[in-house]
Amino acid sequence: MSLIAQYRGLGKSYGARSLFTDISMNIHEGDRIGLIGINGAGKSTLLKVFAELINPDAGAVSIKKGFRAVYLAQENHFDGEKTVSGLIDETLDTFCADDTEAFGKAWQLIGQVDFPDLSARVETLSGGWKKRLAVVLSLIKMPDLLFLDEPTNHLDLSGILWLESILKRAEFAYVMITHDRALLSNVTAITVELGNQYPGGYLKIDGNYAEFLRRRDELLAGQAKQETALASVMRREKEWLARSPKARTTKAQFRIDNARRMEEDLTDVRNRNRNNREMSLDFTSTQRKTKKLVEAKRLVRRLEDRALFEELSFVLSPGTCLGLAGNNGTGKSTLMRLLCGEESPDGGFVRQADGLRVVHFEQERDSLDLEMPLRKALSPDSDSVIYQGRPLHVVTWARKFLFTPDQLDLPLGRLSGGEKARVLLADLMRQPADVLLLDEPTNDLDIPSLEMLEESLQEFQGAVVLASHDRYLMEKITTSMLGFLDTGGVFSCSSIEQWGRENRPEPVIKKAAPEKRSKQDSRAKKKFTYKHKYELEQIEAKIADREEEAACQESRLNDPAIAANPVALQEACAALGEAQKEVETLYSRWEVLEELKAADEADV
């Protein structure tokens, strides 16, 4: 593939702090690169250097002429008085005015986004829709190389799946900073991690995210063994150096020089291994063995003219993790407030075991006093905290959450979003609990912190209710899952993928009774009837008809008369999107019918 960009020996510092040194990399057409690292490692700065938005202190940047590079910032700043269509038209006029094909592709993309109101002022949009608009504006600039800095920020689950579908089909190369491990796994083929634990300050692996994890662990394990071996050799060399021989031969002098070089190597590898820090998380369970910690029975909750959920029943027991999957505003936070008694249902009831200890991690972090010093936030009453029955000094406690002693006197307002999240997690961990209610605990956390959170939740012996847009975490630790629909209603689902298929515009309300997922159990509840048999016999013809309709609509988009007319083009895009949705729905139904048929045949 043709070379697009070349970076050689890049270095950047702020004051006395060096973010990165001597980074070299090539980007070719079609490359899909994930850039990761702990918060503060310098990822955003490096991405801006890559995009030629800021100059490096050292090294050279070269993006070849004729290739268009576009940068999508982490936070978007629009003129709030402008409308969505106004911003789109400005971008189209600048980048697609003389290119009919590019103009058609741009409107095809815009039609797929399904903005609620193109005439709405940007200042009235939610954070998620502003992010979608920013992505669209970046894409209709027709980049050859796209730089994305945390593009999932503010996106809900549907938005993340939409972004993933775009990146999977992308014809351009891109470099993306993200902490979303599912997104990394699905859309990147090269992973670069910044970190002082690596030789040179970074590690680049060709392969998907799973391959990156395997090879990273191998490297770090080998590096730890190297430190042990070097330390053993250096002990022998120091003993030899301390003997005071009568005369130094040339051979002896060479050994002295070699020992000094070896000591420098040992210092270097030891420093790298010390930089391989992880946040230490270990939620404290009360060790309670009660089978029914929380019982929700026939819960109903309405919001204005629609039901968020109704007839919702489930039980939380020790060792279970109930995942709540859905977009913002569909009732996940409301359900958590009902479970902990902060709100009352419109129908049904929540019964807690006697003396139950519930810890609630709320999505909104307004409870933090931004003027309070970090020291007091971590240890409110003294210079030590009681954790798992023993006292820990505040400095030791701070280090468990990757805070340094010189940060302890900083006000919370000076901390990053990820650091504020770690303060809240520290407060949560000091409280013994039977049930953890975690509402978007992953916001702003970097990947090492997410890995520690995942491990600690798997080891927690109480019950967990987890609402998160982090698909990787949800799929890894949940034992059952509830899907919240945009149209209202909740259903029991087995995966985020199933939630995505079910979350259609049509109103669907299903009864949920989450239990440990079992395909065999779920199949046993349904029989393959004559009605199902007839439907299965007809469905292939229906799929063929709808696929033909979709192909017809797609061919209309290539009609120059339609491509040159924005209104007609948008109507054609909407018709194509509707036909494609119908095809997807039919295929999903076909899979369900085939599973029922197979289960019925197996029973016979």
SESELO-826889 format. One record per residue (C-alpha): residue number from 1; x, y, z. Coordinates in steps of 0.2 Angstrom, whole numbers, plus 5000, padded with zeros to 4 digits. Each point is the difference from the previous one (the first is absolute). Last residue first. Layout:
N
NUM, X, Y, Z
...
END
This chain:
604
604, 4813, 4824, 5093
603, 5008, 5012, 5012
602, 5014, 5004, 4987
601, 4987, 5003, 4986
600, 4991, 5013, 5011
599, 5017, 5008, 5005
598, 5005, 5001, 4982
597, 4983, 5008, 4995
596, 5000, 5013, 5014
595, 5018, 5004, 4995
594, 4995, 5002, 4981
593, 4985, 5011, 5006
592, 5011, 5012, 5010
591, 5013, 5001, 4985
590, 4986, 5004, 4988
589, 4993, 5014, 5012
588, 5018, 5008, 5000
587, 5001, 4998, 4981
586, 4983, 5009, 4998
585, 5004, 5014, 5012
584, 5017, 5003, 4990
583, 4990, 5000, 4983
582, 4988, 5012, 5008
581, 5014, 5012, 5006
580, 5008, 5000, 4983
579, 4983, 5005, 4992
578, 4998, 5014, 5012
577, 5018, 5006, 4998
576, 4997, 5000, 4981
575, 4984, 5010, 5001
574, 5009, 5013, 5012
573, 5014, 5001, 4987
572, 4988, 5003, 4986
571, 4991, 5014, 5009
570, 5017, 5008, 5004
569, 5005, 4999, 4982
568, 4983, 5008, 4994
567, 5003, 5014, 5012
566, 5018, 5002, 4996
565, 4997, 5000, 4981
564, 5017, 4997, 4991
563, 5001, 4982, 5005
562, 4981, 4997, 4994
561, 5004, 5006, 4982
560, 5016, 4992, 5000
559, 4992, 4983, 5004
558, 5012, 4990, 5011
557, 4989, 5002, 5015
556, 4986, 4992, 4990
555, 5011, 4984, 4999
554, 4999, 4998, 5019
553, 4981, 5001, 5000
552, 4999, 4986, 4987
551, 5013, 4990, 5010
550, 4990, 5002, 5016
549, 4984, 4995, 4991
548, 5008, 4985, 4993
547, 5006, 4996, 5018
546, 4982, 5002, 5006
545, 4993, 4988, 4987
544, 5014, 4987, 5003
543, 4997, 5001, 5019
542, 4981, 4998, 4997
541, 5003, 4984, 4990
540, 5011, 4993, 5014
539, 4987, 5004, 5012
538, 4986, 4990, 4993
537, 5005, 4982, 5005
536, 5006, 5007, 5017
535, 4983, 5008, 5003
534, 4990, 4984, 4996
533, 5011, 4990, 5012
532, 4998, 5013, 5014
531, 4981, 4999, 4998
530, 5001, 4981, 5000
529, 5009, 5002, 5017
528, 5018, 4999, 5005
527, 4999, 5000, 5019
526, 5007, 5013, 5012
525, 5005, 4999, 5019
524, 5013, 4986, 4996
523, 5009, 5012, 4988
522, 5004, 5012, 5015
521, 5006, 4985, 5011
520, 5012, 4993, 4987
519, 5007, 5017, 4996
518, 5004, 5003, 5018
517, 5002, 5017, 5008
516, 5000, 5002, 5019
515, 4984, 5008, 5004
514, 4991, 5016, 4996
513, 4981, 5000, 5000
512, 4995, 5013, 4988
511, 4983, 5003, 4992
510, 5001, 5008, 4983
509, 4994, 5016, 4993
508, 5003, 5004, 4982
507, 4995, 5017, 4992
506, 5007, 5000, 4982
505, 5015, 5011, 4998
504, 5011, 4985, 5002
503, 5011, 4995, 5014
502, 4999, 4981, 4998
501, 5015, 4998, 4989
500, 5011, 5011, 5010
499, 4994, 4991, 5016
498, 5005, 4984, 4992
497, 5018, 5007, 4996
496, 5001, 5006, 5018
495, 4998, 4982, 5006
494, 4989, 4987, 5007
493, 4984, 5010, 5002
492, 4985, 5002, 5013
491, 4988, 5013, 4994
490, 4996, 5018, 5006
489, 4987, 5012, 4994
488, 5000, 5017, 4993
487, 5002, 5006, 4982
486, 5019, 5002, 5002
485, 5001, 4982, 5006
484, 5009, 4995, 5016
483, 5008, 4983, 4999
482, 5002, 4990, 5016
481, 5016, 4989, 5002
480, 5005, 4984, 5010
479, 5016, 4993, 5007
478, 5009, 5016, 4996
477, 5019, 5000, 5001
476, 5008, 4999, 4982
475, 4986, 5006, 4989
474, 4997, 5015, 5010
473, 5019, 5005, 5002
472, 5003, 4998, 4981
471, 4984, 5009, 4996
470, 5005, 5016, 5010
469, 4983, 5010, 4998
468, 4997, 4996, 5019
467, 4987, 4996, 5012
466, 5005, 4987, 5013
465, 4990, 4992, 5014
464, 5011, 4990, 5011
463, 4997, 4987, 5013
462, 5012, 4995, 5014
461, 5015, 4989, 4999
460, 5011, 5013, 4990
459, 5014, 4990, 4990
458, 4993, 5004, 4983
457, 4997, 5018, 5005
456, 5018, 5001, 5005
455, 5007, 4993, 4984
454, 4989, 5012, 4989
453, 5005, 5015, 5011
452, 5018, 4995, 4998
451, 4998, 4999, 4981
450, 4991, 5016, 4999
449, 5014, 5009, 5009
448, 5013, 4993, 4988
447, 4989, 5006, 4986
446, 4997, 5018, 5005
445, 4985, 5005, 5010
444, 4991, 5016, 4994
443, 4982, 4992, 5002
442, 5002, 4982, 5006
441, 4989, 5001, 5015
440, 4985, 5003, 4989
439, 4987, 4997, 5014
438, 5007, 4987, 5012
437, 4987, 4993, 5013
436, 5011, 4989, 5011
435, 4990, 4988, 5012
434, 5006, 4992, 5016
433, 5012, 5014, 5004
432, 5014, 5004, 5011
431, 5004, 5019, 4997
430, 5018, 5005, 4998
429, 4999, 4995, 4982
428, 4987, 5013, 4995
427, 5011, 5014, 5006
426, 5014, 4994, 4990
425, 4989, 4998, 4985
424, 4994, 5018, 5002
423, 5018, 5006, 5000
422, 5004, 4989, 4985
421, 4986, 5008, 4990
420, 5008, 5017, 5004
419, 5017, 4994, 4994
418, 4992, 4995, 4983
417, 4991, 5017, 4998
416, 5017, 5009, 5003
415, 5004, 5008, 5017
414, 5002, 5018, 5003
413, 4982, 5002, 5007
412, 5004, 4987, 5013
411, 5011, 5012, 5009
410, 5019, 4995, 5000
409, 5007, 4997, 5017
408, 5002, 4981, 4997
407, 5008, 5002, 4982
406, 5018, 5000, 5007
405, 4997, 4983, 5008
404, 4996, 4992, 4983
403, 4983, 4993, 4995
402, 4999, 4983, 4991
401, 4985, 4994, 5009
400, 5009, 4988, 5012
399, 5013, 5015, 5002
398, 4987, 5010, 5009
397, 4997, 4987, 5013
396, 5018, 4999, 5004
395, 5002, 5019, 5001
394, 4983, 5000, 5011
393, 5008, 4988, 5012
392, 4991, 4983, 5001
391, 4991, 4994, 5015
390, 4993, 4982, 5001
389, 4983, 4992, 4999
388, 4998, 4998, 4981
387, 5005, 5019, 4998
386, 5000, 5012, 5015
385, 5007, 5016, 4993
384, 5014, 5011, 5007
383, 5006, 5018, 5001
382, 4983, 5004, 5009
381, 4981, 5002, 4997
380, 4997, 5003, 4981
379, 5014, 4988, 4993
378, 4999, 5000, 4981
377, 4990, 5016, 4999
376, 5011, 5008, 5013
375, 5016, 4997, 4992
374, 4993, 5005, 4983
373, 4997, 5017, 5006
372, 4982, 5006, 5000
371, 4996, 5015, 4988
370, 4992, 4989, 4987
369, 4988, 4993, 5013
368, 4995, 4984, 4992
367, 4981, 4996, 5000
366, 4999, 5006, 4982
365, 5006, 4984, 4994
364, 4985, 4994, 4990
363, 5001, 4982, 4996
362, 4996, 4994, 5017
361, 5010, 4987, 5010
360, 4987, 4992, 5012
359, 5006, 4989, 5015
358, 4986, 4989, 5007
357, 5002, 4992, 5018
356, 4985, 4989, 5004
355, 4995, 5000, 5018
354, 4985, 4989, 4996
353, 4999, 4994, 4982
352, 4993, 5013, 4988
351, 4982, 4999, 4992
350, 4997, 5011, 4985
349, 4981, 5002, 4995
348, 4987, 5000, 4986
347, 4993, 5016, 4993
346, 5005, 5018, 4998
345, 5017, 4996, 5007
344, 5007, 5010, 5015
343, 5016, 5010, 5000
342, 5016, 5000, 5010
341, 4997, 4982, 5006
340, 5016, 4992, 4994
339, 4991, 4989, 4986
338, 4989, 5015, 4995
337, 5015, 5011, 4997
336, 5008, 4987, 4990
335, 4984, 4998, 4989
334, 5000, 5019, 4997
333, 5018, 4999, 4995
332, 4996, 4987, 4986
331, 4984, 5009, 4995
330, 5002, 5003, 4981
329, 5007, 5017, 5001
328, 5017, 4996, 4994
327, 5001, 4985, 4988
326, 4998, 4982, 5006
325, 5008, 4985, 5009
324, 4998, 4997, 5018
323, 5011, 4985, 5006
322, 4996, 4989, 5015
321, 5015, 4993, 5009
320, 4997, 4985, 5011
319, 5012, 4993, 5013
318, 4988, 5003, 5015
317, 4981, 5001, 4994
316, 4990, 5013, 4992
315, 4983, 4995, 4995
314, 4989, 5005, 4985
313, 4983, 5007, 4995
312, 4995, 5014, 4988
311, 4981, 5001, 4997
310, 5003, 5017, 4993
309, 5014, 5010, 4993
308, 5004, 5018, 4994
307, 4981, 5002, 4997
306, 4995, 5014, 4989
305, 4990, 5016, 5001
304, 5009, 5010, 5014
303, 5013, 4987, 5006
302, 4993, 4984, 5007
301, 5008, 4987, 5012
300, 4992, 4983, 5003
299, 5009, 4986, 5010
298, 4991, 4983, 5000
297, 5011, 4994, 5015
296, 5018, 5005, 5003
295, 5009, 4989, 5013
294, 5016, 5006, 5008
293, 5013, 4989, 5010
292, 4990, 4984, 4997
291, 5012, 4986, 5003
290, 5007, 5007, 5017
289, 5019, 4995, 5001
288, 5007, 5016, 5006
287, 5019, 5002, 4998
286, 4999, 5018, 5004
285, 5009, 5004, 4983
284, 5014, 5012, 4999
283, 5004, 5005, 4982
282, 5018, 4997, 4995
281, 5008, 5013, 4988
280, 5019, 5003, 4999
279, 5004, 5011, 4985
278, 5014, 4993, 4990
277, 5018, 5006, 4998
276, 5012, 4994, 4987
275, 5011, 5015, 5003
274, 5010, 4990, 5013
273, 5004, 4987, 4986
272, 5007, 5014, 4989
271, 5010, 5007, 5014
270, 5007, 4982, 5004
269, 5004, 4998, 4981
268, 5010, 5017, 5000
267, 5009, 4997, 5016
266, 5005, 4982, 4995
265, 5007, 5007, 4983
264, 5010, 5013, 5009
263, 5007, 4987, 5011
262, 5004, 4989, 4985
261, 5010, 5015, 4992
260, 5010, 5002, 5017
259, 5003, 4981, 5001
258, 5006, 5000, 4982
257, 5012, 5015, 5003
256, 5008, 4990, 5015
255, 5001, 4984, 4990
254, 5009, 5010, 4987
253, 5012, 5006, 5013
252, 5003, 4983, 5006
251, 5005, 4994, 4982
250, 5011, 5014, 4998
249, 5009, 4996, 5016
248, 4997, 5009, 5017
247, 5012, 4996, 5013
246, 5001, 4994, 5018
245, 4981, 4996, 5000
244, 4989, 5010, 5012
243, 4986, 4987, 5004
242, 4985, 5012, 4999
241, 4998, 4999, 4981
240, 4998, 4981, 5001
239, 4986, 5001, 5013
238, 4992, 5014, 4989
237, 5001, 4988, 4985
236, 4992, 4986, 5009
235, 4985, 5011, 5006
234, 4999, 5007, 4982
233, 4997, 4983, 4993
232, 4985, 4996, 5012
231, 4993, 5018, 4996
230, 5001, 4997, 4982
229, 4991, 4983, 5001
228, 4986, 5007, 5010
227, 4998, 5016, 4989
226, 5000, 4989, 4985
225, 4986, 4989, 5007
224, 4989, 5016, 5003
223, 5004, 5005, 4982
222, 4995, 4983, 4994
221, 4983, 5001, 5009
220, 4997, 5017, 4993
219, 5004, 4994, 4982
218, 4989, 4985, 5002
217, 4986, 5010, 5007
216, 5001, 5013, 4986
215, 5000, 4986, 4987
214, 4984, 4992, 5007
213, 4991, 5017, 5002
212, 5004, 5006, 4983
211, 4994, 4984, 4992
210, 4983, 5002, 5009
209, 5000, 5018, 4994
208, 5002, 4995, 4982
207, 5017, 4998, 4991
206, 5016, 5010, 4996
205, 5007, 5005, 5017
204, 5008, 5017, 5004
203, 5007, 5003, 5018
202, 5005, 5017, 5007
201, 5012, 5009, 5011
200, 5016, 4995, 4991
199, 5001, 4983, 5010
198, 4983, 4998, 5007
197, 4994, 5003, 5018
196, 5001, 5019, 4997
195, 4983, 4999, 4991
194, 4992, 5004, 4983
193, 4990, 4985, 4992
192, 4999, 4998, 4982
191, 4988, 4987, 4993
190, 4998, 4995, 4981
189, 4985, 4991, 4993
188, 4986, 5011, 5006
187, 4981, 4999, 4998
186, 4993, 4986, 5011
185, 5013, 4998, 5014
184, 5002, 5018, 5002
183, 4981, 5003, 5001
182, 4999, 4987, 5013
181, 5014, 5007, 5010
180, 4992, 5017, 5001
179, 5015, 5010, 5007
178, 5002, 5010, 4984
177, 5013, 5010, 4990
176, 4997, 4996, 4981
175, 5012, 5001, 4986
174, 4992, 4998, 4983
173, 5002, 4995, 4982
172, 4986, 5003, 4988
171, 4988, 4987, 4991
170, 4990, 4999, 5016
169, 4987, 4986, 5001
168, 5005, 4994, 5017
167, 5002, 5018, 5006
166, 4982, 5004, 4995
165, 4993, 4985, 5009
164, 5010, 5004, 5016
163, 4993, 5018, 5000
162, 4982, 4993, 4999
161, 5003, 4987, 5014
160, 5007, 5014, 5011
159, 4986, 5012, 4996
158, 4987, 4986, 5004
157, 5009, 4997, 5017
156, 5001, 5018, 5005
155, 5012, 5013, 4993
154, 5007, 5013, 5011
153, 5018, 4996, 4997
152, 5001, 4985, 4988
151, 5012, 5010, 4988
150, 5014, 5000, 5013
149, 5012, 5010, 4988
148, 4997, 4995, 4982
147, 5013, 5003, 4987
146, 4994, 4997, 4982
145, 5012, 4996, 4985
144, 4993, 5001, 4982
143, 4986, 5011, 5006
142, 4985, 5004, 4990
141, 4995, 5016, 5009
140, 4983, 4992, 5001
139, 5007, 4988, 5014
138, 5006, 5014, 5012
137, 4983, 5009, 4999
136, 4991, 4983, 5003
135, 5011, 4997, 5015
134, 4997, 5017, 5008
133, 4981, 4998, 4997
132, 5001, 4983, 5009
131, 5009, 5009, 5014
130, 4987, 5014, 5001
129, 4986, 4987, 5000
128, 5008, 4991, 5015
127, 5003, 5016, 5010
126, 4982, 5005, 4998
125, 4995, 5012, 4986
124, 4992, 5017, 5004
123, 5016, 5010, 4998
122, 5001, 4993, 4982
121, 4984, 5009, 4994
120, 4987, 4988, 4993
119, 4997, 5001, 4981
118, 5006, 4982, 4997
117, 4988, 4993, 5013
116, 5000, 4983, 5007
115, 5017, 4996, 4991
114, 4998, 4983, 4991
113, 5019, 4996, 4999
112, 4997, 4989, 4985
111, 4994, 5015, 4990
110, 5015, 5010, 5004
109, 5011, 4986, 4993
108, 4991, 4999, 4984
107, 5001, 5019, 4999
106, 5019, 4999, 5001
105, 5001, 4986, 4987
104, 4990, 5010, 4988
103, 5011, 5015, 5002
102, 5016, 4990, 4998
101, 4993, 4993, 4984
100, 4995, 5017, 4994
99, 5017, 5008, 5004
98, 5001, 5019, 4996
97, 4991, 5006, 5016
96, 5006, 4985, 5011
95, 5013, 5007, 5013
94, 4995, 5019, 5003
93, 4982, 5000, 4994
92, 4997, 4983, 5009
91, 5007, 5007, 5016
90, 4990, 5016, 5000
89, 4984, 4989, 4995
88, 5003, 4989, 5015
87, 5002, 5014, 5012
86, 4984, 5008, 4994
85, 4991, 4984, 5000
84, 5004, 4998, 5019
83, 4995, 5018, 5003
82, 5012, 5014, 5006
81, 4997, 5009, 5016
80, 5011, 4989, 5010
79, 5015, 5003, 4990
78, 5008, 4983, 5003
77, 5014, 4994, 5011
76, 5002, 4982, 5001
75, 5010, 4991, 5014
74, 5011, 4985, 4996
73, 5005, 5008, 4983
72, 4998, 4992, 4983
71, 5015, 5004, 4989
70, 5000, 4998, 4981
69, 5014, 4996, 4989
68, 4999, 5001, 4981
67, 5012, 4992, 4989
66, 5006, 5009, 4984
65, 5017, 5004, 5008
64, 5007, 4987, 5012
63, 4999, 5003, 5018
62, 5017, 5002, 5008
61, 5004, 5003, 5018
60, 5018, 5002, 5006
59, 5009, 4998, 5017
58, 5002, 5010, 5015
57, 4990, 5013, 5010
56, 4985, 4995, 4990
55, 4989, 5013, 4991
54, 4981, 5001, 5004
53, 4986, 4998, 4988
52, 5010, 4989, 4988
51, 4988, 4985, 5001
50, 5013, 4989, 5007
49, 5005, 5013, 5012
48, 4982, 5002, 5006
47, 4999, 4981, 5002
46, 5016, 5001, 5011
45, 4992, 5013, 5011
44, 4984, 4990, 5002
43, 5010, 4985, 5005
42, 5012, 5008, 5012
41, 5000, 4987, 5014
40, 4989, 5011, 5011
39, 4986, 4987, 5001
38, 5007, 4983, 4997
37, 5004, 4994, 4983
36, 4992, 4996, 4983
35, 5001, 5004, 4981
34, 4990, 4989, 4989
33, 5005, 4999, 4982
32, 4991, 4995, 4985
31, 5011, 5001, 4984
30, 4991, 5001, 4984
29, 5013, 5010, 4991
28, 5016, 5000, 5009
27, 5006, 5008, 5016
26, 5018, 5000, 5006
25, 5007, 5001, 5017
24, 5014, 5007, 5011
23, 4999, 5006, 5018
22, 5017, 5007, 5006
21, 4994, 5007, 5017
20, 4983, 5002, 5008
19, 4991, 5010, 5014
18, 5016, 5008, 5007
17, 4996, 5010, 5016
16, 5012, 5014, 5004
15, 4990, 5013, 4991
14, 4988, 4992, 4988
13, 5010, 4987, 4990
12, 4998, 4993, 4982
11, 5010, 4988, 4990
10, 4998, 4992, 4982
9, 5015, 4991, 4993
8, 4992, 4997, 4983
7, 4982, 5001, 4994
6, 4994, 4995, 4983
5, 4983, 5002, 4992
4, 4991, 4993, 4985
3, 5010, 4986, 4994
2, 4992, 4990, 4986
1, 4994, 4982, 5004
END
